[in-house]
């Protein structure tokens, strides 16, 4: 059981492992590093409102990073299963081509954020 006093150590360790292990999938490694940056921000100077506002997007980013990492791991050990290799490669490629989600880099006093580019809130209404 992870205690609340760990200050995110388990999550940061997991994301670090994902980033290192996905060196052959740069988009996944980058996503894991960005997740770790955001986690450190949430644990550090982020207000409660910022943490609540970004929680769903952050959880989604972490889920995508970990799922992609697991696909990469399966593909490495799938000797005769070409399908696993193809799925892992496709996932990593598509992640690097995603145009709807942009990750803002932390520089200076900027806060990490997830934003949707090119999507208009009314675009999906009928």
KAJOGI-V569014 format. One record per pair of residues at least 6 apart in sequence whose C-alpha atoms are under 6 Angstrom apart, sorted by the first residue. I is the first residue (numbers start at 1). J is the second residue. D is the distance in Angstrom with one decimal. If there is no record, write none. Layout:
[[I | J | D] [I | J | D]]
This chain:
[[12 | 36 | 5.8] [15 | 32 | 5.4] [19 | 29 | 4.1] [19 | 32 | 5.3] [22 | 29 | 5.2] [27 | 96 | 5.2] [28 | 65 | 5.9] [32 | 65 | 5.7] [38 | 112 | 5.7] [42 | 51 | 5.9] [71 | 88 | 5.1] [72 | 88 | 5.4] [75 | 84 | 5.2] [75 | 85 | 4.5] [100 | 116 | 5.4] [100 | 117 | 5.3] [101 | 116 | 4.9] [102 | 115 | 5.5] [103 | 114 | 5.2] [104 | 112 | 5.7] [104 | 113 | 5.5] [106 | 112 | 5.5]]
